[in-house]
Amino acid sequence: MKLKDALREWLGDQWGKMLVLLVMLAVLPVSTLAIGEYGFTAILFLVLLGPFLAYVLLRHYLGIAVVRKLLDIVGGLVGALFILCLVIAGVYSAFQNWYPHTSPTLVYTNGNWMDGEKRDCFLDAKAPQYSLDCTVKPAEAEPHRFDVTYTGADPADQKDKPQGWTCTRMAGSISCKKER
């Protein structure tokens, strides 16, 4: 059997285009293999070449009519998965950016912090209880305990460094929004 006949049998009448597609899909995994990224190469081979090889094998053994039906089903599933990913990303973004998180916090402040007044504060989320520094000038004042409502990223997720927040004093509570 000639090479051309074998390629036509496995890849169909458009074997030239399929061969070009195979080479294009193989370039990135082969280039990562050349720099020694073996785990990443394996993932790229699965993601880029897996569907291509599955298509070729199914087309050869099941016929083109069955493969077209399977591609319609898989296309619908991929579309549904894409929509589900968008919904999950939207819910996650809403939770991180708009959903308020209330936590007991030790608030350091000096002077008279009036109701409705805004201050730039720094949150230290490392301690078991959050510590919010809203002092206008440095002072060793005793902290006050408040249930502070944080709107924006969850402070518990960002414990590595002090975070800047814009806080508003209200009667009996404090509300803070994450500085961008």
N, C-alpha and C positions, 0 to 999 in steps of 0.2 A: 504494500500500500504506500502510495506517495504521501509526502508530508502535507501537501495541499489537500489531498482527499481526507486525510486524518483530521486536519484542522476543520474542514468543512463538516465532517461528521460530528465533531465535538462542539464546535462553535457556531455552526449554522452557515447560511449563505453569506452572512455579513462577517465572516471570519476575520477579514482584514481589520475592520473597525474594532472587533472584539479583542484582537491581539494588541492593537494600539491602546485600548482601554486598560488591558491587563498591564502593559508596560507603564502607563501613566499611574496606575494605582500602586504599582510596586516600587516606584522611585523613592517615595518618602520612607517606607519601612527599610529599604535597602540602605538608604543614606544614614539612618539612625543606627543600623547595624554596623556600619563602617566606623562610627565614633564610639562604639562599645556600649550603647544603651540597650542592653538585651531585653530587659523587661518592657521598656517602652516600645521596642521593635515588635515584640510579640503582640502587644495590644494593638499596634497599628496594622499588623498583618491580619489580626482577627477582624478589626473594624473595616478596613479597606478591602482586603482580599477575600474575607470570609463570605460575604454576600455574592461576590462575583463567582467564586468557585462553587458555591451552593447552586447558583443559577445554572452554571454550565453542567453540573452533574445531574440536577433535576431535569433539565431540558433534554439531556442525552438519554436518561433512563425512563422518564415519564412521558416525554413528548411535549411539544410546544403548547398544545391546547390546555393541558393540565397545568403547566407552568404559568400560563397567562391567568388562569383562575386563581392560582396560589398568589401570584403577584397582586391581583386585585384585593384579595383578603389581607395580605401583608401590608399593602398600601393603606387600607382602612385602619388597620391596627396601629401603624406608624402615625397616622394622622390623629387618632384618638390619644395615643401616647404623647404626642406633641402638645395637644390641647391640655391634657392633664398636667404636663410639665409647666405650661404657662399659668395654669390655675395655682399650682403649688408655689411657683415663684411669686405670684401676686399675693397670696396669703402670707408667705414668709416676709415679703417686703412690707406689707401692711403691719404685720406684727412688730417688725423691727423699727418702723418709722412712725407709726401712729398709735399703736396700742400702749396705753399707760401702764407702767410697772410701779407699784407702790411698795416701798421698803422702809422699815424703821431705820432712821439715820441720826447720827450725832451731828448737829449743826453748830459750827463755830461762827459766831458773828459778833461784831462790836458796834457800838452806837445804837441808835434807834432805827430798827428796820420797820418802816411803816407798811401798813396794809396796802397792797397794790404796787409797791416799789419793786423794781427789778434790780438784781445784782448779778455780776459775773462770778461764778463759784467754781471751785475745783473739787472734784469727787475722788476720794481714795477708796476704792472698792476692795482692797486687799484684806482688810481686817474683817473679823466675823460680822461686825456691824459697820455699815458704811459710815464714812466720815466726810462731811461736806464743809469745806472752808469757804465762807462767804464774807470774810472780814474785809473791810475797806482798807485798813492798815494793819500790819502784823501786830498781834497781841496774844497774850496767853490767857484767853478767856475760858471759862467753863462752858462746855458744850450744852446745848439744849437738845432734847430728844423729840424728833418729829417723825410722823409718817410722811415721807416725801414721795410725791408722784413724779416719776421720771417718764417723759414722753420722748421716744427716739430709741436708739439702740439700748438693749438691756445692759445696765451697768455690770451685771455679773459676768457678762461675756467679754468685758474689756478691763481685766484686772491688772494688766501689765504696767500701766502708767496713769498718772492723774489725768482726769478727763475734764474738759471745760464744759460747763453748763450755764445757761441763763436761767436764773431762778426768780420766781415771783412770790413774795410773801402775801399770804392771805390770812384771814382770821383763823388761827388755830392750825394752819397747814402751810406747806410750801409746795409749789409746783415748779418743776425744772424741765427745760427743753434742751436737747443736745445741741451744742454749737457745731456748726458744719465747717 
